[in-house]
Protein backbone atom coordinates (compact mmCIF):
# COMPACT_ATOMS: atom_id res chain seq x y z
CA UNK A 1 0.00 0.00 0.00
CA UNK A 2 1.51 3.39 -0.98
CA UNK A 3 2.14 5.77 1.92
CA UNK A 4 3.06 9.43 2.33
CA UNK A 5 5.38 10.30 5.24
CA UNK A 6 6.08 13.81 6.49
CA UNK A 7 9.88 13.61 6.68
CA UNK A 8 10.55 17.25 7.54
CA UNK A 9 8.67 20.35 8.64
CA UNK A 10 11.35 23.07 8.46
CA UNK A 11 11.84 25.84 5.89
CA UNK A 12 14.80 25.90 3.45
CA UNK A 13 17.63 26.58 5.89
CA UNK A 14 16.38 24.07 8.43
CA UNK A 15 16.21 24.20 12.21
CA UNK A 16 18.79 24.96 13.44
CA UNK A 17 19.83 27.34 10.63
CA UNK A 18 23.36 28.32 9.73
CA UNK A 19 24.36 31.87 10.62
CA UNK A 20 21.62 32.36 13.23
CA UNK A 21 22.50 32.82 16.90
CA UNK A 22 19.02 32.45 18.44
CA UNK A 23 18.38 29.76 21.04
CA UNK A 24 17.12 27.30 18.40
CA UNK A 25 20.07 27.70 16.04
CA UNK A 26 23.38 28.23 17.86
CA UNK A 27 26.53 26.46 16.66
CA UNK A 28 25.15 24.90 13.51
CA UNK A 29 27.15 24.26 10.33
CA UNK A 30 27.28 22.02 7.31
CA UNK A 31 24.27 23.06 5.21
CA UNK A 32 24.67 22.30 1.49
CA UNK A 33 22.90 23.35 -1.69
CA UNK A 34 21.45 19.93 -2.48
CA UNK A 35 20.69 19.40 -6.13
CA UNK A 36 24.30 19.72 -7.26
CA UNK A 37 25.14 16.74 -5.04
CA UNK A 38 23.62 14.34 -7.59
CA UNK A 39 26.36 15.11 -10.15
CA UNK A 40 29.62 13.35 -10.87
CA UNK A 41 31.51 15.36 -8.23
CA UNK A 42 29.61 13.75 -5.36
CA UNK A 43 27.02 10.97 -5.87
CA UNK A 44 28.01 10.37 -9.47
CA UNK A 45 24.61 9.41 -10.88
CA UNK A 46 24.85 8.43 -14.53
CA UNK A 47 23.48 10.73 -17.21
CA UNK A 48 19.67 11.05 -17.36
CA UNK A 49 19.18 8.41 -14.66
CA UNK A 50 16.93 10.39 -12.27
CA UNK A 51 13.38 11.32 -13.19
CA UNK A 52 12.87 15.08 -12.74
CA UNK A 53 9.34 16.50 -12.97
CA UNK A 54 9.33 20.29 -13.07
CA UNK A 55 8.50 23.42 -15.06
CA UNK A 56 10.31 24.53 -18.19
CA UNK A 57 11.88 27.60 -16.54
CA UNK A 58 13.47 25.44 -13.85
CA UNK A 59 14.88 23.00 -16.41
CA UNK A 60 16.42 25.87 -18.38
CA UNK A 61 17.94 27.30 -15.21
CA UNK A 62 19.46 23.94 -14.17
CA UNK A 63 20.89 23.44 -17.65
CA UNK A 64 22.52 26.88 -17.58
CA UNK A 65 24.12 25.98 -14.24
CA UNK A 66 25.32 22.58 -15.55
CA UNK A 67 23.17 20.75 -12.96
CA UNK A 68 20.91 18.90 -15.41
CA UNK A 69 23.22 16.04 -16.48
CA UNK A 70 21.98 13.37 -13.99
CA UNK A 71 18.31 14.12 -14.64
CA UNK A 72 15.73 12.97 -17.18
CA UNK A 73 13.47 16.04 -17.19
CA UNK A 74 9.70 15.94 -17.72
CA UNK A 75 8.09 19.34 -18.33
CA UNK A 76 4.84 20.10 -16.49
CA UNK A 77 2.53 23.10 -16.34
CA UNK A 78 -0.55 24.11 -14.38
CA UNK A 79 -2.98 21.18 -14.26
CA UNK A 80 -0.47 18.56 -15.42
CA UNK A 81 -1.00 15.02 -14.12
CA UNK A 82 1.73 12.40 -13.79
CA UNK A 83 1.16 8.71 -13.01
CA UNK A 84 3.54 7.08 -10.53
CA UNK A 85 1.96 3.63 -10.43
CA UNK A 86 0.05 1.59 -7.80
CA UNK A 87 -2.90 3.93 -8.21
CA UNK A 88 -0.91 7.06 -7.32
CA UNK A 89 -0.94 10.19 -9.48
CA UNK A 90 0.53 13.66 -9.03
CA UNK A 91 -1.42 16.76 -10.01
CA UNK A 92 0.45 20.07 -10.32
CA UNK A 93 -1.06 23.48 -9.51
CA UNK A 94 0.98 26.56 -10.43
CA UNK A 95 1.25 29.21 -7.70
CA UNK A 96 2.86 32.67 -7.83
CA UNK A 97 6.16 32.58 -5.92
CA UNK A 98 9.39 34.50 -6.54
CA UNK A 99 8.78 34.66 -10.27
CA UNK A 100 11.57 37.23 -10.67
CA UNK A 101 14.15 34.53 -9.85
CA UNK A 102 13.50 32.46 -12.99
CA UNK A 103 11.55 30.08 -10.80
CA UNK A 104 8.35 28.14 -11.36
CA UNK A 105 6.50 26.96 -8.28
CA UNK A 106 3.79 24.32 -8.01
CA UNK A 107 1.62 22.89 -5.30
CA UNK A 108 1.30 19.12 -5.71
CA UNK A 109 -1.73 16.95 -5.06
CA UNK A 110 -0.79 13.33 -4.38
CA UNK A 111 -3.87 11.28 -5.22
CA UNK A 112 -4.18 7.65 -4.18
CA UNK A 113 -7.00 5.12 -3.94
CA UNK A 114 -7.66 6.01 -0.28
CA UNK A 115 -6.56 9.61 0.24
CA UNK A 116 -5.47 12.77 -1.55
CA UNK A 117 -2.86 15.09 -0.03
CA UNK A 118 -2.11 18.63 -1.21
CA UNK A 119 1.46 19.86 -0.61
CA UNK A 120 1.81 23.66 -0.78
CA UNK A 121 4.91 24.77 1.17
CA UNK A 122 5.66 27.89 -0.91
CA UNK A 123 3.66 30.73 -2.42
CA UNK A 124 3.72 34.53 -2.22
CA UNK A 125 0.26 35.61 -1.04
CA UNK A 126 -3.22 34.13 -0.81
CA UNK A 127 -4.55 37.07 -2.80
CA UNK A 128 -2.34 36.21 -5.79
CA UNK A 129 -2.83 32.45 -5.48
CA UNK A 130 -6.61 32.62 -5.15
CA UNK A 131 -6.84 35.07 -8.05
CA UNK A 132 -4.72 32.76 -10.19
CA UNK A 133 -7.07 29.85 -9.48
CA UNK A 134 -10.21 32.03 -9.70
CA UNK A 135 -11.43 31.31 -6.17
CA UNK A 136 -12.85 33.85 -3.75
CA UNK A 137 -11.73 32.25 -0.46
CA UNK A 138 -9.12 29.82 0.80
CA UNK A 139 -11.75 27.41 2.08
CA UNK A 140 -13.54 27.45 -1.27
CA UNK A 141 -10.29 26.61 -3.07
CA UNK A 142 -9.31 23.78 -0.73
CA UNK A 143 -12.79 22.26 -0.87
CA UNK A 144 -12.80 22.45 -4.68
CA UNK A 145 -9.60 20.38 -4.88
CA UNK A 146 -11.34 17.31 -3.40
CA UNK A 147 -8.51 16.53 -1.02
CA UNK A 148 -8.35 14.98 2.45
CA UNK A 149 -5.26 16.77 3.77
CA UNK A 150 -3.54 20.07 2.92
CA UNK A 151 0.07 20.63 3.97
CA UNK A 152 0.22 24.43 3.83
CA UNK A 153 2.94 27.07 3.92
CA UNK A 154 3.59 27.83 7.59
CA UNK A 155 6.95 29.55 7.14
CA UNK A 156 6.24 32.40 9.57
CA UNK A 157 3.69 32.85 12.33
CA UNK A 158 3.67 36.62 11.77
CA UNK A 159 5.66 38.86 9.43
CA UNK A 160 7.14 40.67 12.43
CA UNK A 161 9.32 37.70 13.40
CA UNK A 162 11.48 38.16 10.30
CA UNK A 163 10.98 41.90 9.76
CA UNK A 164 12.83 42.69 12.99
CA UNK A 165 15.77 40.52 11.90
CA UNK A 166 16.17 41.48 8.23
CA UNK A 167 15.77 44.70 6.32
CA UNK A 168 14.75 42.75 3.19
CA UNK A 169 11.85 40.88 4.81
CA UNK A 170 9.55 41.88 1.95
CA UNK A 171 11.77 39.77 -0.32
CA UNK A 172 10.83 36.61 1.60
CA UNK A 173 7.17 36.33 0.55
CA UNK A 174 5.11 33.77 2.45
CA UNK A 175 1.62 34.17 3.95
CA UNK A 176 2.03 33.96 7.75
CA UNK A 177 0.08 31.39 9.76
CA UNK A 178 -1.89 34.14 11.52
CA UNK A 179 -3.24 35.25 8.12
CA UNK A 180 -4.08 31.67 7.18
CA UNK A 181 -6.05 31.30 10.42
CA UNK A 182 -7.95 34.52 9.69
CA UNK A 183 -8.95 33.09 6.31
CA UNK A 184 -9.68 29.56 7.50
CA UNK A 185 -11.52 30.39 10.71
CA UNK A 186 -12.82 27.26 12.46
CA UNK A 187 -12.78 23.93 10.66
CA UNK A 188 -16.04 22.35 9.55
CA UNK A 189 -15.06 18.72 9.93
CA UNK A 190 -17.82 17.58 7.56
CA UNK A 191 -16.57 19.47 4.50
CA UNK A 192 -13.10 20.91 5.21
CA UNK A 193 -9.90 18.91 4.65
CA UNK A 194 -7.34 18.62 7.42
CA UNK A 195 -4.84 21.49 7.32
CA UNK A 196 -1.34 20.92 8.66
CA UNK A 197 1.20 23.75 8.58
CA UNK A 198 4.72 22.82 7.42
CA UNK A 199 7.85 24.53 6.03
CA UNK A 200 8.47 26.28 9.35
CA UNK A 201 11.20 28.92 9.48
CA UNK A 202 13.60 28.73 12.42
CA UNK A 203 12.07 31.98 13.76
CA UNK A 204 8.56 30.50 13.95
CA UNK A 205 7.38 30.21 17.58
CA UNK A 206 5.12 27.22 16.82
CA UNK A 207 8.28 25.08 16.74
CA UNK A 208 8.47 25.09 20.53
CA UNK A 209 5.70 27.36 21.90
CA UNK A 210 2.86 25.11 23.03
CA UNK A 211 0.46 28.04 23.50
CA UNK A 212 0.82 28.97 19.79
CA UNK A 213 0.32 25.36 18.75
CA UNK A 214 -2.77 25.13 20.92
CA UNK A 215 -4.19 28.29 19.34
CA UNK A 216 -4.07 26.52 15.97
CA UNK A 217 -5.45 23.23 17.25
CA UNK A 218 -8.43 24.90 18.93
CA UNK A 219 -9.59 26.01 15.48
CA UNK A 220 -9.34 22.43 14.21
CA UNK A 221 -6.03 22.70 12.34
CA UNK A 222 -2.55 21.34 13.16
CA UNK A 223 1.25 21.78 13.01
CA UNK A 224 3.40 19.18 11.29
CA UNK A 225 5.59 16.87 13.35
CA UNK A 226 8.61 15.37 11.67
CA UNK A 227 8.11 11.66 11.06
CA UNK A 228 4.86 11.58 13.06
CA UNK A 229 2.51 11.84 10.09
CA UNK A 230 2.22 8.77 7.89
CA UNK A 231 -0.79 8.33 5.64
CA UNK A 232 -1.87 5.33 3.56
CA UNK A 233 -3.04 6.70 0.23
Secondary structure, DSSP 8 states (H G I E B T S, - for coil): --EEE----B-TT-SS-TT--STTTTT------SGGGGSTTTT---TT-EEEEE-HHHHHHHHHTT--TTEEEEE--TT-EEEEETTEEEEEEEE---GGGT--EEEEEEE-SS-EEEEE---S-HHHHHHHTT-SSHHHHHHHTT-SEEEEE-S-SSTHHHHTT-TTGGGS----HHHHHHHH-S--TTT--EEEEE-B-TT-GGGT-HHHHHHHHTTT-EE--TTT-EEE-
